[in-house]
Amino acid sequence: MKQNGFTGRVSNTSLHDVIQLVCVSGCTCCMDVRSGTQRGVISFKHGEIVHAVNDRLEGEEALYKILSWRLGVFQCRELSHDRETICRSWDFLLVESLRRIDGKCG
């Protein structure tokens, strides 16, 4: 049976770039992300990030945690979660996550 979606490994690019591609293309999907033993899920609806979950976190904090991982594997499925815990625009969320990452380096 053919599955819709796509899979990849984050190594020469960043997860931010992959997420930007998903958002700009207006996808509705669910992205499973793994980095070592860490796992997370990011849900998109018509190109907007609407939900994220990781460990005990959900919403924006879960998204920022997932985006802080350096390397990982992702898989996008056409399924999406019914939950919507994030209401900010995807571009704000990506810039804010980069700001938080830069703040940890300084």
N, C-alpha and C positions, 0 to 999 in steps of 0.2 A: 504494500500500500504506500503510495506517495504521500509524504508529509510536506506541508507548506511551511515556509519560514526559512531561516538561515542560521548557520552556526559559524563561529570563528574563535580565534585565539587573539588576545590582546598582547602584542609583543612589540611590534614596530610602530604602533599607533596607540592612542589612548582610548579608554572606554568612553571618554567625553566625545571623541570624534564619531564613534559608532552610534552613540545616543543622538548626536546632532543629525546624523544621516537618517535615523529612524524618525526623528521629529520633523525634519524638513520634508520628508516624503509623505508625511501625514498618516503614518501607519497606526493601526489599532492592533496591538499585540502584547504579548507577555514575554519579557526577557529574563531567562534564568542566567545568573552569573555565579561563577565559582572561582575562587582564588585559594589554592591550597585546601584547607578544611573549611574555609568560610564559604557560605552560600547566601545568595540574596535573589530577590525577584523585583523587577521594575515593570510596572504596567503602563501602557500607552493607550490613549484614546484619541483618535484623529490627530495624531502628532503631538499631543500634550502628555506630559508625565502626570499620571493621576494617582499612582499608588506605588509604594516601595515597602519591602519588608526584609529584615535581616536580623537573625537571632531574636532578641526581644524588642527590637526597635521596629517602628513602622512610620510611614510618612516621610517628611523631609529629612529627619535625622537618619533614618535608615538609608535613604538615597545618598546622603553625604558620606556615610560610612562605606557604602559600596563603591562610590566614586573615588575613595581614597586608596583603594587597592591598586598596586602597581601592575601586576600581571594577572591574567585570568582567562577563563574560557566563558563564552556566552552562547546562548541558543535562544532564538526568537521563535515563538509559536504564535499562531493566529488567535489563540485563546486570550482573553483578557479577564481581569478580576472585576467583579461588580463593585468592589470597594473603591472609594475615591477619598484618599486622605491628604492629597496634595492639590492645592488650588493655584499656586504661582506658575508663571509661564516657564517653559522649558529653558529659555535662554537665561532668565534670571537664575534659575537653579544651577545651571552649569557654571555661570560666572561666580556665583556664591560658593560653589564647591571648590573651584580653583582658588578663590580668595582664602578659604579655610585651609587648603593644602599649603599654600604659600606662607600663611601665618605660622604653620608648624615648622617650616624650614628656617624661619628667621629668628 
